[in-house]
Amino acid sequence: MYNSPVLFDKSVTIVNQFTSRNGRRKFVIIADQAGYEKAKVFTSEAAGTMPIEFLTIRGVEDSERIKRFLLSQKMGTQFYISAVWNNAVMVFKLGVEAGLSEDEIQTMIIGPKRRYVYCMKCFEVTEVEEKAEIAKCDHCKASLEIGPFYSIVREGYIGYPFIPAGKEEVVGS
């Protein structure tokens, strides 16, 4: 069974600095206002080594334009995304829908990343702090121990419900 790639806080596509990929026919850089300067640095470094196309975006209002742009690209293109979390996730999802693999995308997140936990009690997703080991489900209020495994299908780390010490349930009272 194949699961499409998902952008999450420890995704293999997230990089601190873009790197050139040999054997590609073209580089495409997609950046929002926050990621523009970092993307331009890479563009100037890669200039002359490979054809480069640069697309600047504002946000979700550009999703149709981004989708058309991605679908117009030929195989062998390397994609670079430089944006704040929400814009990067949107472009990443559109790229996957257009048929891109994780190997064809590098993502530079500007600012904080987002992290989610999937509650095994109510089956909902809650945003949590980046370094959190336990959390409270926003939906059912269960205390959750955040496991090390990220579910691509559920788009969150698996959260195992537990009863905190001193809060044991009284049975049969």
CNS distance restraints for C-alpha pairs under 8 A (distance, minus, plus):
assign (resid   3 and name CA) (resid 152 and name CA) 7.06 0.50 0.50
assign (resid   3 and name CA) (resid 153 and name CA) 7.13 0.50 0.50
assign (resid   4 and name CA) (resid  96 and name CA) 6.97 0.50 0.50
assign (resid   4 and name CA) (resid 152 and name CA) 7.86 0.50 0.50
assign (resid   5 and name CA) (resid  96 and name CA) 6.92 0.50 0.50
assign (resid   5 and name CA) (resid 101 and name CA) 7.04 0.50 0.50
assign (resid   5 and name CA) (resid 102 and name CA) 6.42 0.50 0.50
assign (resid   5 and name CA) (resid 152 and name CA) 7.31 0.50 0.50
assign (resid   6 and name CA) (resid  11 and name CA) 7.60 0.50 0.50
assign (resid   6 and name CA) (resid  92 and name CA) 7.83 0.50 0.50
assign (resid   6 and name CA) (resid  93 and name CA) 7.34 0.50 0.50
assign (resid   6 and name CA) (resid 152 and name CA) 6.21 0.50 0.50
assign (resid   6 and name CA) (resid 155 and name CA) 7.32 0.50 0.50
assign (resid   7 and name CA) (resid  11 and name CA) 5.73 0.50 0.50
assign (resid   7 and name CA) (resid  13 and name CA) 7.61 0.50 0.50
assign (resid   7 and name CA) (resid  89 and name CA) 6.17 0.50 0.50
assign (resid   7 and name CA) (resid  92 and name CA) 6.88 0.50 0.50
assign (resid   7 and name CA) (resid  93 and name CA) 7.93 0.50 0.50
assign (resid   8 and name CA) (resid 114 and name CA) 7.35 0.50 0.50
assign (resid   8 and name CA) (resid 115 and name CA) 6.84 0.50 0.50
assign (resid   8 and name CA) (resid 155 and name CA) 7.76 0.50 0.50
assign (resid   9 and name CA) (resid  14 and name CA) 7.96 0.50 0.50
assign (resid   9 and name CA) (resid 113 and name CA) 5.81 0.50 0.50
assign (resid   9 and name CA) (resid 114 and name CA) 6.14 0.50 0.50
assign (resid   9 and name CA) (resid 115 and name CA) 5.79 0.50 0.50
assign (resid   9 and name CA) (resid 130 and name CA) 7.98 0.50 0.50
assign (resid  10 and name CA) (resid  14 and name CA) 7.18 0.50 0.50
assign (resid  12 and name CA) (resid 102 and name CA) 7.55 0.50 0.50
assign (resid  13 and name CA) (resid 102 and name CA) 6.16 0.50 0.50
assign (resid  13 and name CA) (resid 103 and name CA) 7.57 0.50 0.50
assign (resid  13 and name CA) (resid 105 and name CA) 6.15 0.50 0.50
assign (resid  13 and name CA) (resid 106 and name CA) 4.84 0.50 0.50
assign (resid  13 and name CA) (resid 107 and name CA) 5.55 0.50 0.50
assign (resid  14 and name CA) (resid 106 and name CA) 6.06 0.50 0.50
assign (resid  14 and name CA) (resid 107 and name CA) 4.62 0.50 0.50
assign (resid  14 and name CA) (resid 108 and name CA) 5.71 0.50 0.50
assign (resid  14 and name CA) (resid 109 and name CA) 7.10 0.50 0.50
assign (resid  15 and name CA) (resid 106 and name CA) 6.51 0.50 0.50
assign (resid  15 and name CA) (resid 107 and name CA) 5.92 0.50 0.50
assign (resid  15 and name CA) (resid 108 and name CA) 5.43 0.50 0.50
assign (resid  15 and name CA) (resid 109 and name CA) 7.91 0.50 0.50
assign (resid  16 and name CA) (resid 108 and name CA) 6.06 0.50 0.50
assign (resid  17 and name CA) (resid 108 and name CA) 6.94 0.50 0.50
assign (resid  18 and name CA) (resid  42 and name CA) 6.66 0.50 0.50
assign (resid  18 and name CA) (resid  80 and name CA) 7.36 0.50 0.50
assign (resid  18 and name CA) (resid 106 and name CA) 6.76 0.50 0.50
assign (resid  18 and name CA) (resid 107 and name CA) 7.89 0.50 0.50
assign (resid  18 and name CA) (resid 108 and name CA) 7.45 0.50 0.50
assign (resid  20 and name CA) (resid  46 and name CA) 7.32 0.50 0.50
assign (resid  21 and name CA) (resid  78 and name CA) 7.20 0.50 0.50
assign (resid  23 and name CA) (resid  76 and name CA) 7.78 0.50 0.50
assign (resid  24 and name CA) (resid  76 and name CA) 5.07 0.50 0.50
assign (resid  24 and name CA) (resid  77 and name CA) 5.72 0.50 0.50
assign (resid  24 and name CA) (resid  78 and name CA) 6.32 0.50 0.50
assign (resid  25 and name CA) (resid  50 and name CA) 7.17 0.50 0.50
assign (resid  25 and name CA) (resid  51 and name CA) 7.37 0.50 0.50
assign (resid  25 and name CA) (resid  76 and name CA) 5.34 0.50 0.50
assign (resid  25 and name CA) (resid  77 and name CA) 5.63 0.50 0.50
assign (resid  25 and name CA) (resid  78 and name CA) 7.84 0.50 0.50
assign (resid  26 and name CA) (resid  50 and name CA) 5.89 0.50 0.50
assign (resid  26 and name CA) (resid  51 and name CA) 5.01 0.50 0.50
assign (resid  26 and name CA) (resid  52 and name CA) 5.90 0.50 0.50
assign (resid  26 and name CA) (resid  53 and name CA) 7.80 0.50 0.50
assign (resid  26 and name CA) (resid  76 and name CA) 6.98 0.50 0.50
assign (resid  26 and name CA) (resid  77 and name CA) 4.83 0.50 0.50
assign (resid  26 and name CA) (resid  78 and name CA) 6.29 0.50 0.50
assign (resid  27 and name CA) (resid  50 and name CA) 6.83 0.50 0.50
assign (resid  27 and name CA) (resid  51 and name CA) 6.29 0.50 0.50
assign (resid  27 and name CA) (resid  52 and name CA) 4.77 0.50 0.50
assign (resid  27 and name CA) (resid  53 and name CA) 6.37 0.50 0.50
assign (resid  27 and name CA) (resid  77 and name CA) 5.75 0.50 0.50
assign (resid  27 and name CA) (resid  78 and name CA) 4.89 0.50 0.50
assign (resid  27 and name CA) (resid  79 and name CA) 6.03 0.50 0.50
assign (resid  27 and name CA) (resid  80 and name CA) 7.50 0.50 0.50
assign (resid  28 and name CA) (resid  52 and name CA) 5.77 0.50 0.50
assign (resid  28 and name CA) (resid  53 and name CA) 4.82 0.50 0.50
assign (resid  28 and name CA) (resid  54 and name CA) 5.88 0.50 0.50
assign (resid  28 and name CA) (resid  55 and name CA) 7.62 0.50 0.50
assign (resid  28 and name CA) (resid  77 and name CA) 6.94 0.50 0.50
assign (resid  28 and name CA) (resid  78 and name CA) 6.15 0.50 0.50
assign (resid  28 and name CA) (resid  79 and name CA) 4.87 0.50 0.50
assign (resid  28 and name CA) (resid  80 and name CA) 6.12 0.50 0.50
assign (resid  29 and name CA) (resid  39 and name CA) 6.91 0.50 0.50
assign (resid  29 and name CA) (resid  43 and name CA) 7.90 0.50 0.50
assign (resid  29 and name CA) (resid  52 and name CA) 7.49 0.50 0.50
assign (resid  29 and name CA) (resid  53 and name CA) 6.26 0.50 0.50
assign (resid  29 and name CA) (resid  54 and name CA) 4.80 0.50 0.50
assign (resid  29 and name CA) (resid  55 and name CA) 6.17 0.50 0.50
assign (resid  29 and name CA) (resid  79 and name CA) 5.97 0.50 0.50
assign (resid  29 and name CA) (resid  80 and name CA) 4.68 0.50 0.50
assign (resid  29 and name CA) (resid  81 and name CA) 6.03 0.50 0.50
assign (resid  29 and name CA) (resid  82 and name CA) 7.63 0.50 0.50
assign (resid  30 and name CA) (resid  39 and name CA) 7.97 0.50 0.50
assign (resid  30 and name CA) (resid  54 and name CA) 6.00 0.50 0.50
assign (resid  30 and name CA) (resid  55 and name CA) 4.77 0.50 0.50
assign (resid  30 and name CA) (resid  56 and name CA) 5.80 0.50 0.50
assign (resid  30 and name CA) (resid  57 and name CA) 7.15 0.50 0.50
assign (resid  30 and name CA) (resid  79 and name CA) 7.59 0.50 0.50
assign (resid  30 and name CA) (resid  80 and name CA) 6.11 0.50 0.50
assign (resid  30 and name CA) (resid  81 and name CA) 4.92 0.50 0.50
assign (resid  30 and name CA) (resid  82 and name CA) 6.33 0.50 0.50
assign (resid  31 and name CA) (resid  35 and name CA) 5.29 0.50 0.50
assign (resid  31 and name CA) (resid  36 and name CA) 5.34 0.50 0.50
assign (resid  31 and name CA) (resid  39 and name CA) 6.66 0.50 0.50
assign (resid  31 and name CA) (resid  54 and name CA) 7.86 0.50 0.50
assign (resid  31 and name CA) (resid  55 and name CA) 6.46 0.50 0.50
assign (resid  31 and name CA) (resid  56 and name CA) 5.00 0.50 0.50
assign (resid  31 and name CA) (resid  57 and name CA) 6.04 0.50 0.50
assign (resid  31 and name CA) (resid  81 and name CA) 5.84 0.50 0.50
assign (resid  31 and name CA) (resid  82 and name CA) 4.69 0.50 0.50
assign (resid  31 and name CA) (resid  83 and name CA) 5.51 0.50 0.50
assign (resid  32 and name CA) (resid  36 and name CA) 5.86 0.50 0.50
assign (resid  32 and name CA) (resid  56 and name CA) 5.58 0.50 0.50
assign (resid  32 and name CA) (resid  57 and name CA) 4.80 0.50 0.50
assign (resid  32 and name CA) (resid  58 and name CA) 5.70 0.50 0.50
assign (resid  32 and name CA) (resid  59 and name CA) 7.26 0.50 0.50
assign (resid  32 and name CA) (resid  82 and name CA) 6.76 0.50 0.50
assign (resid  32 and name CA) (resid  83 and name CA) 5.19 0.50 0.50
assign (resid  32 and name CA) (resid  84 and name CA) 7.47 0.50 0.50
assign (resid  32 and name CA) (resid  87 and name CA) 7.35 0.50 0.50
assign (resid  33 and name CA) (resid  56 and name CA) 7.48 0.50 0.50
assign (resid  33 and name CA) (resid  57 and name CA) 7.34 0.50 0.50
assign (resid  33 and name CA) (resid  58 and name CA) 6.95 0.50 0.50
assign (resid  33 and name CA) (resid  83 and name CA) 7.47 0.50 0.50
assign (resid  34 and name CA) (resid  82 and name CA) 7.87 0.50 0.50
assign (resid  34 and name CA) (resid  83 and name CA) 5.94 0.50 0.50
assign (resid  34 and name CA) (resid  84 and name CA) 6.50 0.50 0.50
assign (resid  34 and name CA) (resid 110 and name CA) 6.51 0.50 0.50
assign (resid  35 and name CA) (resid  39 and name CA) 6.14 0.50 0.50
assign (resid  35 and name CA) (resid  82 and name CA) 4.61 0.50 0.50
assign (resid  35 and name CA) (resid  83 and name CA) 4.58 0.50 0.50
assign (resid  35 and name CA) (resid  84 and name CA) 7.07 0.50 0.50
assign (resid  35 and name CA) (resid 108 and name CA) 7.89 0.50 0.50
assign (resid  35 and name CA) (resid 109 and name CA) 7.83 0.50 0.50
assign (resid  35 and name CA) (resid 110 and name CA) 6.12 0.50 0.50
assign (resid  36 and name CA) (resid  40 and name CA) 6.07 0.50 0.50
assign (resid  36 and name CA) (resid  56 and name CA) 7.54 0.50 0.50
assign (resid  36 and name CA) (resid  82 and name CA) 6.96 0.50 0.50
assign (resid  36 and name CA) (resid  83 and name CA) 7.76 0.50 0.50
assign (resid  37 and name CA) (resid  41 and name CA) 6.39 0.50 0.50
assign (resid  38 and name CA) (resid  42 and name CA) 6.71 0.50 0.50
assign (resid  38 and name CA) (resid  82 and name CA) 7.22 0.50 0.50
assign (resid  39 and name CA) (resid  43 and name CA) 6.19 0.50 0.50
assign (resid  39 and name CA) (resid  82 and name CA) 6.11 0.50 0.50
assign (resid  40 and name CA) (resid  44 and name CA) 6.15 0.50 0.50
assign (resid  41 and name CA) (resid  45 and name CA) 6.32 0.50 0.50
assign (resid  42 and name CA) (resid  46 and name CA) 6.07 0.50 0.50
assign (resid  43 and name CA) (resid  47 and name CA) 5.85 0.50 0.50
assign (resid  43 and name CA) (resid  52 and name CA) 7.40 0.50 0.50
assign (resid  46 and name CA) (resid  50 and name CA) 6.75 0.50 0.50
assign (resid  47 and name CA) (resid  51 and name CA) 7.66 0.50 0.50
assign (resid  47 and name CA) (resid  52 and name CA) 7.31 0.50 0.50
assign (resid  57 and name CA) (resid  62 and name CA) 6.38 0.50 0.50
assign (resid  58 and name CA) (resid  62 and name CA) 6.50 0.50 0.50
assign (resid  59 and name CA) (resid  63 and name CA) 7.32 0.50 0.50
assign (resid  59 and name CA) (resid  87 and name CA) 5.74 0.50 0.50
assign (resid  60 and name CA) (resid  87 and name CA) 7.05 0.50 0.50
assign (resid  60 and name CA) (resid  90 and name CA) 7.18 0.50 0.50
assign (resid  62 and name CA) (resid  66 and name CA) 6.08 0.50 0.50
assign (resid  63 and name CA) (resid  67 and name CA) 6.01 0.50 0.50
assign (resid  63 and name CA) (resid  90 and name CA) 7.66 0.50 0.50
assign (resid  63 and name CA) (resid  91 and name CA) 7.70 0.50 0.50
assign (resid  63 and name CA) (resid  94 and name CA) 7.85 0.50 0.50
assign (resid  64 and name CA) (resid  68 and name CA) 6.24 0.50 0.50
assign (resid  65 and name CA) (resid  69 and name CA) 6.13 0.50 0.50
assign (resid  66 and name CA) (resid  70 and name CA) 6.07 0.50 0.50
assign (resid  66 and name CA) (resid  91 and name CA) 7.33 0.50 0.50
assign (resid  66 and name CA) (resid  94 and name CA) 7.57 0.50 0.50
assign (resid  67 and name CA) (resid  71 and name CA) 6.15 0.50 0.50
assign (resid  67 and name CA) (resid  94 and name CA) 6.00 0.50 0.50
assign (resid  67 and name CA) (resid  95 and name CA) 7.56 0.50 0.50
assign (resid  67 and name CA) (resid  98 and name CA) 7.43 0.50 0.50
assign (resid  68 and name CA) (resid  72 and name CA) 6.22 0.50 0.50
assign (resid  69 and name CA) (resid  73 and name CA) 6.83 0.50 0.50
assign (resid  70 and name CA) (resid  94 and name CA) 7.74 0.50 0.50
assign (resid  70 and name CA) (resid  95 and name CA) 6.46 0.50 0.50
assign (resid  70 and name CA) (resid  98 and name CA) 6.46 0.50 0.50
assign (resid  71 and name CA) (resid  98 and name CA) 5.73 0.50 0.50
assign (resid  73 and name CA) (resid  77 and name CA) 7.09 0.50 0.50
assign (resid  77 and name CA) (resid 104 and name CA) 7.18 0.50 0.50
assign (resid  78 and name CA) (resid 104 and name CA) 5.06 0.50 0.50
assign (resid  78 and name CA) (resid 105 and name CA) 6.28 0.50 0.50
assign (resid  79 and name CA) (resid 104 and name CA) 5.92 0.50 0.50
assign (resid  79 and name CA) (resid 105 and name CA) 4.78 0.50 0.50
assign (resid  79 and name CA) (resid 106 and name CA) 6.38 0.50 0.50
assign (resid  80 and name CA) (resid 105 and name CA) 5.78 0.50 0.50
assign (resid  80 and name CA) (resid 106 and name CA) 4.90 0.50 0.50
assign (resid  80 and name CA) (resid 107 and name CA) 5.86 0.50 0.50
assign (resid  80 and name CA) (resid 108 and name CA) 7.78 0.50 0.50
assign (resid  81 and name CA) (resid  88 and name CA) 6.38 0.50 0.50
assign (resid  81 and name CA) (resid  91 and name CA) 7.48 0.50 0.50
assign (resid  81 and name CA) (resid  92 and name CA) 7.80 0.50 0.50
assign (resid  81 and name CA) (resid 105 and name CA) 7.47 0.50 0.50
assign (resid  81 and name CA) (resid 106 and name CA) 6.28 0.50 0.50
assign (resid  81 and name CA) (resid 107 and name CA) 4.67 0.50 0.50
assign (resid  81 and name CA) (resid 108 and name CA) 6.06 0.50 0.50
assign (resid  82 and name CA) (resid  88 and name CA) 6.93 0.50 0.50
assign (resid  82 and name CA) (resid 107 and name CA) 6.02 0.50 0.50
assign (resid  82 and name CA) (resid 108 and name CA) 4.75 0.50 0.50
assign (resid  82 and name CA) (resid 109 and name CA) 6.10 0.50 0.50
assign (resid  82 and name CA) (resid 110 and name CA) 6.95 0.50 0.50
assign (resid  83 and name CA) (resid  87 and name CA) 5.89 0.50 0.50
assign (resid  83 and name CA) (resid  88 and name CA) 5.25 0.50 0.50
assign (resid  83 and name CA) (resid 108 and name CA) 6.62 0.50 0.50
assign (resid  83 and name CA) (resid 109 and name CA) 5.51 0.50 0.50
assign (resid  83 and name CA) (resid 110 and name CA) 5.46 0.50 0.50
assign (resid  84 and name CA) (resid  88 and name CA) 6.01 0.50 0.50
assign (resid  84 and name CA) (resid 109 and name CA) 5.53 0.50 0.50
assign (resid  84 and name CA) (resid 110 and name CA) 4.73 0.50 0.50
assign (resid  84 and name CA) (resid 111 and name CA) 6.09 0.50 0.50
assign (resid  84 and name CA) (resid 112 and name CA) 7.72 0.50 0.50
assign (resid  85 and name CA) (resid  89 and name CA) 6.11 0.50 0.50
assign (resid  85 and name CA) (resid 109 and name CA) 5.96 0.50 0.50
assign (resid  85 and name CA) (resid 110 and name CA) 7.02 0.50 0.50
assign (resid  85 and name CA) (resid 111 and name CA) 7.41 0.50 0.50
assign (resid  85 and name CA) (resid 112 and name CA) 7.06 0.50 0.50
assign (resid  85 and name CA) (resid 113 and name CA) 5.89 0.50 0.50
assign (resid  85 and name CA) (resid 114 and name CA) 7.00 0.50 0.50
assign (resid  86 and name CA) (resid  90 and name CA) 6.25 0.50 0.50
assign (resid  87 and name CA) (resid  91 and name CA) 6.21 0.50 0.50
assign (resid  88 and name CA) (resid  92 and name CA) 5.93 0.50 0.50
assign (resid  88 and name CA) (resid 107 and name CA) 7.24 0.50 0.50
assign (resid  88 and name CA) (resid 109 and name CA) 7.02 0.50 0.50
assign (resid  89 and name CA) (resid  93 and name CA) 6.07 0.50 0.50
assign (resid  90 and name CA) (resid  94 and name CA) 6.24 0.50 0.50
assign (resid  91 and name CA) (resid  95 and name CA) 6.06 0.50 0.50
assign (resid  92 and name CA) (resid  96 and name CA) 6.25 0.50 0.50
assign (resid  93 and name CA) (resid  97 and name CA) 6.16 0.50 0.50
assign (resid  94 and name CA) (resid  98 and name CA) 6.17 0.50 0.50
assign (resid  95 and name CA) (resid  99 and name CA) 6.44 0.50 0.50
assign (resid  95 and name CA) (resid 100 and name CA) 5.44 0.50 0.50
assign (resid  96 and name CA) (resid 100 and name CA) 4.77 0.50 0.50
assign (resid  96 and name CA) (resid 101 and name CA) 6.51 0.50 0.50
assign (resid 100 and name CA) (resid 104 and name CA) 6.17 0.50 0.50
assign (resid 100 and name CA) (resid 105 and name CA) 7.41 0.50 0.50
assign (resid 101 and name CA) (resid 105 and name CA) 6.93 0.50 0.50
assign (resid 102 and name CA) (resid 106 and name CA) 7.77 0.50 0.50
assign (resid 109 and name CA) (resid 113 and name CA) 6.92 0.50 0.50
assign (resid 113 and name CA) (resid 130 and name CA) 7.46 0.50 0.50
assign (resid 114 and name CA) (resid 127 and name CA) 7.10 0.50 0.50
assign (resid 114 and name CA) (resid 128 and name CA) 7.66 0.50 0.50
assign (resid 114 and name CA) (resid 129 and name CA) 7.76 0.50 0.50
assign (resid 114 and name CA) (resid 130 and name CA) 6.87 0.50 0.50
assign (resid 115 and name CA) (resid 127 and name CA) 5.77 0.50 0.50
assign (resid 115 and name CA) (resid 128 and name CA) 5.66 0.50 0.50
assign (resid 115 and name CA) (resid 129 and name CA) 6.65 0.50 0.50
assign (resid 115 and name CA) (resid 130 and name CA) 5.76 0.50 0.50
assign (resid 115 and name CA) (resid 156 and name CA) 7.33 0.50 0.50
assign (resid 116 and name CA) (resid 125 and name CA) 6.33 0.50 0.50
assign (resid 116 and name CA) (resid 126 and name CA) 5.47 0.50 0.50
assign (resid 116 and name CA) (resid 127 and name CA) 4.36 0.50 0.50
assign (resid 116 and name CA) (resid 128 and name CA) 5.60 0.50 0.50
assign (resid 116 and name CA) (resid 155 and name CA) 7.29 0.50 0.50
assign (resid 116 and name CA) (resid 156 and name CA) 4.71 0.50 0.50
assign (resid 116 and name CA) (resid 157 and name CA) 6.20 0.50 0.50
assign (resid 117 and name CA) (resid 125 and name CA) 5.56 0.50 0.50
assign (resid 117 and name CA) (resid 126 and name CA) 5.42 0.50 0.50
assign (resid 117 and name CA) (resid 127 and name CA) 6.42 0.50 0.50
assign (resid 117 and name CA) (resid 128 and name CA) 6.78 0.50 0.50
assign (resid 117 and name CA) (resid 146 and name CA) 6.81 0.50 0.50
assign (resid 117 and name CA) (resid 156 and name CA) 4.54 0.50 0.50
assign (resid 117 and name CA) (resid 157 and name CA) 4.50 0.50 0.50
assign (resid 117 and name CA) (resid 158 and name CA) 5.80 0.50 0.50
assign (resid 117 and name CA) (resid 159 and name CA) 5.64 0.50 0.50
assign (resid 118 and name CA) (resid 123 and name CA) 6.33 0.50 0.50
assign (resid 118 and name CA) (resid 124 and name CA) 5.76 0.50 0.50
assign (resid 118 and name CA) (resid 125 and name CA) 4.50 0.50 0.50
assign (resid 118 and name CA) (resid 126 and name CA) 6.61 0.50 0.50
assign (resid 118 and name CA) (resid 154 and name CA) 6.62 0.50 0.50
assign (resid 118 and name CA) (resid 155 and name CA) 7.41 0.50 0.50
assign (resid 118 and name CA) (resid 156 and name CA) 5.00 0.50 0.50
assign (resid 118 and name CA) (resid 157 and name CA) 5.72 0.50 0.50
assign (resid 118 and name CA) (resid 158 and name CA) 5.05 0.50 0.50
assign (resid 118 and name CA) (resid 159 and name CA) 5.36 0.50 0.50
assign (resid 119 and name CA) (resid 123 and name CA) 5.00 0.50 0.50
assign (resid 119 and name CA) (resid 124 and name CA) 5.49 0.50 0.50
assign (resid 119 and name CA) (resid 125 and name CA) 6.21 0.50 0.50
assign (resid 119 and name CA) (resid 126 and name CA) 7.67 0.50 0.50
assign (resid 119 and name CA) (resid 137 and name CA) 6.61 0.50 0.50
assign (resid 119 and name CA) (resid 144 and name CA) 7.16 0.50 0.50
assign (resid 119 and name CA) (resid 158 and name CA) 6.65 0.50 0.50
assign (resid 119 and name CA) (resid 159 and name CA) 4.89 0.50 0.50
assign (resid 119 and name CA) (resid 160 and name CA) 6.72 0.50 0.50
assign (resid 119 and name CA) (resid 161 and name CA) 7.32 0.50 0.50
assign (resid 120 and name CA) (resid 124 and name CA) 7.91 0.50 0.50
assign (resid 120 and name CA) (resid 158 and name CA) 7.04 0.50 0.50
assign (resid 120 and name CA) (resid 159 and name CA) 5.92 0.50 0.50
assign (resid 120 and name CA) (resid 160 and name CA) 5.83 0.50 0.50
assign (resid 120 and name CA) (resid 161 and name CA) 6.67 0.50 0.50
assign (resid 121 and name CA) (resid 140 and name CA) 7.77 0.50 0.50
assign (resid 121 and name CA) (resid 142 and name CA) 7.47 0.50 0.50
assign (resid 121 and name CA) (resid 160 and name CA) 7.77 0.50 0.50
assign (resid 121 and name CA) (resid 161 and name CA) 6.48 0.50 0.50
assign (resid 122 and name CA) (resid 139 and name CA) 7.41 0.50 0.50
assign (resid 122 and name CA) (resid 140 and name CA) 6.37 0.50 0.50
assign (resid 124 and name CA) (resid 139 and name CA) 6.91 0.50 0.50
assign (resid 125 and name CA) (resid 137 and name CA) 7.80 0.50 0.50
assign (resid 125 and name CA) (resid 154 and name CA) 7.93 0.50 0.50
assign (resid 125 and name CA) (resid 155 and name CA) 7.86 0.50 0.50
assign (resid 125 and name CA) (resid 156 and name CA) 6.68 0.50 0.50
assign (resid 126 and name CA) (resid 137 and name CA) 6.04 0.50 0.50
assign (resid 126 and name CA) (resid 138 and name CA) 5.91 0.50 0.50
assign (resid 126 and name CA) (resid 139 and name CA) 7.78 0.50 0.50
assign (resid 128 and name CA) (resid 132 and name CA) 6.67 0.50 0.50
assign (resid 128 and name CA) (resid 135 and name CA) 6.79 0.50 0.50
assign (resid 132 and name CA) (resid 146 and name CA) 7.57 0.50 0.50
assign (resid 133 and name CA) (resid 145 and name CA) 6.16 0.50 0.50
assign (resid 133 and name CA) (resid 146 and name CA) 5.24 0.50 0.50
assign (resid 133 and name CA) (resid 147 and name CA) 7.75 0.50 0.50
assign (resid 134 and name CA) (resid 143 and name CA) 7.13 0.50 0.50
assign (resid 134 and name CA) (resid 144 and name CA) 5.45 0.50 0.50
assign (resid 134 and name CA) (resid 145 and name CA) 4.51 0.50 0.50
assign (resid 134 and name CA) (resid 146 and name CA) 5.46 0.50 0.50
assign (resid 135 and name CA) (resid 143 and name CA) 5.88 0.50 0.50
assign (resid 135 and name CA) (resid 144 and name CA) 5.16 0.50 0.50
assign (resid 135 and name CA) (resid 145 and name CA) 6.65 0.50 0.50
assign (resid 135 and name CA) (resid 146 and name CA) 7.19 0.50 0.50
assign (resid 136 and name CA) (resid 141 and name CA) 5.52 0.50 0.50
assign (resid 136 and name CA) (resid 142 and name CA) 5.57 0.50 0.50
assign (resid 136 and name CA) (resid 143 and name CA) 4.58 0.50 0.50
assign (resid 136 and name CA) (resid 144 and name CA) 5.83 0.50 0.50
assign (resid 137 and name CA) (resid 141 and name CA) 4.64 0.50 0.50
assign (resid 137 and name CA) (resid 142 and name CA) 5.30 0.50 0.50
assign (resid 137 and name CA) (resid 143 and name CA) 6.50 0.50 0.50
assign (resid 137 and name CA) (resid 144 and name CA) 6.90 0.50 0.50
assign (resid 142 and name CA) (resid 161 and name CA) 6.09 0.50 0.50
assign (resid 142 and name CA) (resid 162 and name CA) 7.42 0.50 0.50
assign (resid 143 and name CA) (resid 161 and name CA) 5.56 0.50 0.50
assign (resid 143 and name CA) (resid 162 and name CA) 5.72 0.50 0.50
assign (resid 143 and name CA) (resid 163 and name CA) 6.63 0.50 0.50
assign (resid 143 and name CA) (resid 164 and name CA) 7.05 0.50 0.50
assign (resid 144 and name CA) (resid 159 and name CA) 5.12 0.50 0.50
assign (resid 144 and name CA) (resid 160 and name CA) 5.06 0.50 0.50
assign (resid 144 and name CA) (resid 161 and name CA) 4.47 0.50 0.50
assign (resid 144 and name CA) (resid 162 and name CA) 6.03 0.50 0.50
assign (resid 145 and name CA) (resid 159 and name CA) 5.42 0.50 0.50
assign (resid 145 and name CA) (resid 160 and name CA) 5.06 0.50 0.50
assign (resid 145 and name CA) (resid 161 and name CA) 6.39 0.50 0.50
assign (resid 145 and name CA) (resid 162 and name CA) 7.01 0.50 0.50
assign (resid 146 and name CA) (resid 157 and name CA) 6.52 0.50 0.50
assign (resid 146 and name CA) (resid 158 and name CA) 6.07 0.50 0.50
assign (resid 146 and name CA) (resid 159 and name CA) 4.59 0.50 0.50
assign (resid 146 and name CA) (resid 160 and name CA) 6.45 0.50 0.50
assign (resid 147 and name CA) (resid 157 and name CA) 6.27 0.50 0.50
assign (resid 147 and name CA) (resid 158 and name CA) 5.39 0.50 0.50
assign (resid 147 and name CA) (resid 159 and name CA) 5.99 0.50 0.50
assign (resid 147 and name CA) (resid 160 and name CA) 7.11 0.50 0.50
assign (resid 148 and name CA) (resid 157 and name CA) 6.80 0.50 0.50
assign (resid 148 and name CA) (resid 158 and name CA) 7.51 0.50 0.50
assign (resid 149 and name CA) (resid 157 and name CA) 5.56 0.50 0.50
assign (resid 149 and name CA) (resid 158 and name CA) 6.17 0.50 0.50
assign (resid 150 and name CA) (resid 155 and name CA) 7.20 0.50 0.50
assign (resid 150 and name CA) (resid 156 and name CA) 5.58 0.50 0.50
assign (resid 150 and name CA) (resid 157 and name CA) 4.14 0.50 0.50
assign (resid 150 and name CA) (resid 158 and name CA) 6.36 0.50 0.50
assign (resid 151 and name CA) (resid 155 and name CA) 5.53 0.50 0.50
assign (resid 151 and name CA) (resid 156 and name CA) 5.54 0.50 0.50
assign (resid 151 and name CA) (resid 157 and name CA) 5.91 0.50 0.50
assign (resid 151 and name CA) (resid 158 and name CA) 6.77 0.50 0.50
assign (resid 152 and name CA) (resid 156 and name CA) 7.08 0.50 0.50
assign (resid 163 and name CA) (resid 167 and name CA) 6.36 0.50 0.50
assign (resid 163 and name CA) (resid 168 and name CA) 6.33 0.50 0.50
assign (resid 164 and name CA) (resid 168 and name CA) 7.30 0.50 0.50
